[in-house]
Amino acid sequence: MAVTYLRQQIDYVVSSVDSLELRQRRKYLLLSGVPEVSDEKVLETSLLLLQKHLGLQDLNCNSFKYCHRLGAYVEGRKRPIVLRFSTGIIRAQVWKAKTKLKGSGLVLAEFLTKNRQALFQTVRKHFGISNLWTSNGSVHVKTPSGSRHRVASMNEFNRLVELHPIYAPSNTAEAPVIAVSSAESIPSNAPGSSNALRSKRSTRR
């Protein structure tokens, strides 16, 4: 009984921390597929690409709080770009227009927490990427029966697997998933961090 109670308390704390982190990411998106060049101007490049492909000509430098590449540089790798919008309205406009990126080689994704990213990967392996999407940081899935479900935990996922045990690997390889390690889960130049000022300078060079 004590062990069960302790596990419940741990799950509650983990869930609370995850929810708090998710609220902090409401104005974030990840842009992947952008080639890296030396002395690049990440902010200007991101802005031009979004204007071009999404048709959002009203976007300008003031639409962003900041943006930067995610993770350490690795030759040959196109690191995703973290976009932190100045308002939730602008973020919603960009997210709504993301389907226009089809065929461009660019992908917009929500900046999921570590736990939700892991859940997304697990659900994707079973149900396939074409039946999976995220909305406001939550994972949603369309089952083989056509019903739609919000999956907030592994317990909910396991219940769906019991109802729909058929594995769907045929369309999992095409998933534009951006892996985010625990060390990268919070932007290094978020407001209040020690790297914030330095990152802002780098995006404007």
C-alpha positions in Angstrom: 0.0 0.0 0.0 2.8 2.4 0.9 4.7 1.7 -2.3 1.6 2.2 -4.4 0.9 5.5 -2.7 4.5 6.6 -3.2 4.3 5.8 -6.9 1.1 7.8 -7.2 2.8 10.8 -5.5 5.8 10.5 -7.8 3.5 10.3 -10.9 1.7 13.4 -9.7 4.9 15.4 -9.2 6.2 14.4 -12.6 2.9 15.3 -14.2 2.8 18.7 -12.5 6.4 19.5 -13.5 5.6 18.4 -17.1 2.5 20.6 -17.2 4.4 23.6 -15.9 7.2 23.1 -18.5 4.5 22.8 -21.2 3.0 26.1 -20.3 6.4 27.7 -20.6 6.6 26.4 -24.2 3.2 27.7 -25.4 4.9 30.3 -27.6 7.6 28.0 -29.1 7.9 26.1 -32.3 10.7 24.1 -33.9 11.7 24.6 -37.5 13.8 21.8 -39.0 15.3 21.2 -42.4 17.1 24.6 -42.7 20.7 24.1 -44.0 23.4 25.5 -41.8 26.0 27.9 -43.2 29.0 29.6 -41.5 28.2 33.0 -40.0 24.5 32.4 -40.6 21.9 34.9 -39.4 19.4 32.5 -37.9 16.6 35.1 -37.2 16.7 36.6 -40.6 16.9 33.2 -42.4 14.0 31.8 -40.4 11.9 35.0 -41.0 12.5 34.9 -44.8 11.6 31.2 -45.1 8.4 31.5 -43.1 7.4 34.6 -45.2 8.1 32.7 -48.4 6.5 29.4 -47.7 3.7 30.3 -45.4 2.7 33.5 -47.1 2.7 35.4 -43.8 4.1 38.7 -45.0 3.2 40.5 -41.8 5.8 38.6 -40.0 8.9 40.7 -39.0 11.8 40.6 -36.6 9.5 41.8 -33.8 7.3 38.7 -34.2 10.1 36.7 -32.5 11.3 37.0 -28.9 14.4 35.1 -30.0 15.5 32.1 -32.1 18.6 29.8 -32.2 19.8 26.5 -33.3 19.2 23.6 -30.9 22.0 21.5 -29.6 25.7 21.3 -30.4 27.0 21.7 -34.0 27.7 18.4 -35.8 29.0 18.5 -39.4 26.4 17.4 -41.9 23.5 17.7 -39.5 20.8 20.3 -39.9 20.0 21.3 -36.3 16.4 22.4 -35.7 15.8 26.1 -34.9 13.9 27.0 -31.8 11.4 29.8 -32.5 10.1 31.8 -29.6 7.3 34.1 -30.7 6.5 37.4 -29.1 2.8 36.5 -28.7 0.7 33.3 -28.7 -1.4 34.8 -31.6 1.5 35.0 -33.9 2.6 31.4 -32.9 -1.0 30.2 -33.7 -0.9 31.9 -37.1 2.3 30.2 -38.1 1.2 26.8 -36.7 -2.1 27.0 -38.6 -0.2 27.6 -41.9 2.3 24.8 -41.5 0.7 22.6 -44.1 2.0 25.0 -46.8 5.5 23.7 -46.0 4.7 20.4 -47.7 7.3 19.6 -50.4 9.6 22.4 -49.2 11.9 20.1 -47.1 11.0 22.2 -44.0 9.1 21.0 -41.0 7.4 22.9 -38.2 6.8 20.9 -35.0 5.7 21.8 -31.5 8.5 22.0 -28.9 7.4 19.1 -26.8 8.6 18.3 -23.3 10.9 15.4 -22.8 8.1 13.2 -21.4 5.7 14.1 -24.2 8.3 13.6 -26.9 8.9 10.1 -25.5 5.2 9.4 -25.5 4.9 10.7 -29.1 7.6 8.4 -30.2 6.0 5.4 -28.5 2.5 6.1 -30.0 4.0 6.7 -33.4 5.7 3.3 -33.5 2.4 1.5 -32.9 -0.2 3.6 -34.8 2.0 5.2 -37.5 2.8 8.9 -38.2 -0.1 9.4 -40.5 -2.5 8.7 -37.6 -0.7 10.9 -35.1 -0.4 14.7 -34.4 0.1 17.1 -31.6 -1.9 20.1 -30.6 -0.9 22.6 -27.8 1.6 20.1 -26.6 -0.8 17.2 -26.4 -0.5 13.9 -28.4 -3.5 12.9 -30.4 -4.1 9.7 -32.3 -6.6 8.3 -34.8 -7.2 4.6 -34.2 -7.9 2.0 -36.9 -11.6 2.2 -36.0 -11.6 5.9 -36.9 -12.0 7.2 -33.4 -9.7 10.0 -32.1 -8.1 10.1 -28.7 -5.9 12.5 -26.7 -3.1 10.4 -25.2 -1.7 12.1 -22.1 0.1 9.1 -20.4 1.5 5.7 -21.1 -1.5 4.2 -19.2 -3.8 5.8 -21.7 -1.7 4.5 -24.6 -1.6 1.0 -23.2 -5.4 1.0 -23.0 -5.6 2.0 -26.6 -3.2 -0.8 -27.6 -5.4 -3.3 -25.8 -8.3 -2.2 -28.0 -6.2 -1.9 -31.2 -3.4 -4.3 -31.0 -2.6 -4.2 -34.7 0.9 -2.8 -35.3 1.2 -0.2 -38.1 4.9 0.1 -39.1 4.3 0.9 -42.8 4.2 4.6 -42.4 6.5 5.2 -39.3 9.7 5.8 -41.2 8.4 9.0 -42.8 7.9 10.8 -39.4 9.6 14.2 -39.3 10.5 13.8 -35.6 13.0 16.1 -34.0 14.8 14.3 -31.2 15.4 16.5 -28.1 17.7 15.3 -25.4 17.2 16.1 -21.8 20.1 18.5 -22.0 18.4 20.4 -24.8 14.9 20.4 -23.3 15.0 24.0 -22.2 16.5 26.6 -24.6 20.0 27.7 -23.4 19.2 31.3 -24.1 15.7 31.5 -22.6 15.0 34.8 -20.8 16.8 34.8 -17.4 19.4 32.3 -18.5 23.1 33.1 -18.5 23.3 32.6 -22.2 20.4 34.8 -23.2 22.3 38.0 -24.1 25.0 36.1 -25.9 22.4 34.2 -28.0 20.6 37.4 -29.0 23.8 38.9 -30.3 24.5 35.7 -32.3 21.2 35.8 -34.1 21.7 39.4 -35.2 25.2 39.2 -36.5 
